[in-house]
């Protein structure tokens, strides 16, 4: 498969799924900002911790069976398709229901054991219902993706994010406080699950109806579990790490500090709106490459494009963190700015492929490499975070995350060399240099006292202009890479226009540079005239 064939391998279903994910992430981001401002840092800290216990128990619901559901519903039809649907949903509910009851009845004990804070037990009782309804929702999503109805899967995500983004702030406004916020969050799962079940019932009628009603689900369930349980191990490790981090924060930081940190994390996570178009559109065909050189080129282009987008946004955010926090959250969250300027540095690892490696190794059939990188991360993060959290609180946890993530990505980079991948780090260095040079310039600009939004907009425009100019002049990106992005990009029209504008500017500067270079070459090569 050639590099140019990458475009044709991107399925329409992937685009529909991406659209749902993108819009869902955008809605969630807006809803999160509104809710964060309404609650205030301390109450938001309680809200953030209220989902830790249910999230830990949730990972055991179904034992990772969703991956098997997607696989087997994709390759079967008729009665067998219905068999896998029924087996997957039945097992998911069968395991999630007792976990939900256990979480509800043991909320006080579990919050004390895991978080050291039993005062949020009433909130955990409410969020316990996430276990059941999130399990149903994830299985429905897996089914819709498997049967080629990714648009429905994307729709469910939009319903969930919209419901909780509307209900949580409304319930807070009527005086329910944190309890209203978590109730709205749970309601989002309930609404999306019910709508998903209604859609599934209508879809199921399209398939064979002459299946035996007493057909056993055990054979289907066995196949699903054999496929899914090995993948579940990686998910379990990741969930345990997340719970461990929450436990450390709960013990070594106040609700106020946790609320500020969570607010900073939410802002940093908005950068997924930048990476999602690339990860969805450019990477799905890694598994189809047969020529190692083509695979290496594709990886290098993917790393270049993600770094080209993320590096300037990251560095600008570090410098302007205070004004950015003021714009989104107001003066009460100013402590978040320091956490944001530290935590967002993790996106600089895009320069060494952090956004790419998961998709790449999964695509070439080496998921164990990704799992090993998780173990490397764990081996460094667990002891380091424990020590640094006890001495530096939240800042210590962030430092541990950055160091562990750097080590994990370095391991993945090393493993990529073993399969023939070569990354052009000179080009990545040019990207970093292009993003660094404008920083002291914008720091020296003294604007008159003005609103934070106006300041960030003006400085952002100056910074972006300088970055685009420098990255083009230094050769951080080429015509070839720009054309590849154009041909593979599958994003909503409004977002495509923004990206196209950025690419057009890059291309025009490159053309002007090459034209100038050509003219200089011709002048040097022409004979002297008397």
URDA-V876866 format. One line per field, one symbol per residue. ss: DSSP state (2 for helix, 1 for strand, 0 for the rest). phi: phi as a letter, one per 30 degrees, with the letter a starting at -180 (. if undefined). A space follows every 50 residues. Layout:
ss = ???
phi = ???
//
This chain:
ss = 00022200000222222222222222222222222222202222222220 02222222000222222222222200022222222222222222222222 22222022222222000222222222202222222222222222220002 22222222222222222222222222222222222222222222222222 22220000000000000222222222222222222222222222222222 22002222222222222220022222222220000222000222222222 22222222222222222220222222222022200222222222222222 22000022222220002222222222222222222222222202222222 22222222222222222200000022222222222222222222000000 02222222222222222222222000002222222222000022222222 222222222222222222222222200000
phi = .ddddeddddddddddddeddddddddddddddddddddiedddddeddd cddedddedddihideddddddddcbbhddddddeddddddddedddddd dddddcedddddddcibddceeddeddedeedddddddddddddddcicd dddddddddddddddcdeddddddjdidedddddddeedddddddddddd ddddddceccdddcddcedddddddeddeeddeddddddddddedddddd dcbdedddddddddddddddddddddddddcccdcedcdcdedddddddd ddddddddddeddddddedcedddddddcjddcddddddddddddddddd dcjedcdedddddcibddddddddddeddddeddddddddcchdeddddd ddddddddddddddddddcidbcdddddddddddddededdddddcddea deddddddddddddddddddddddidbceedddddedcdbbeeddddddd dddddeddddddddddddddddddddddcd
//
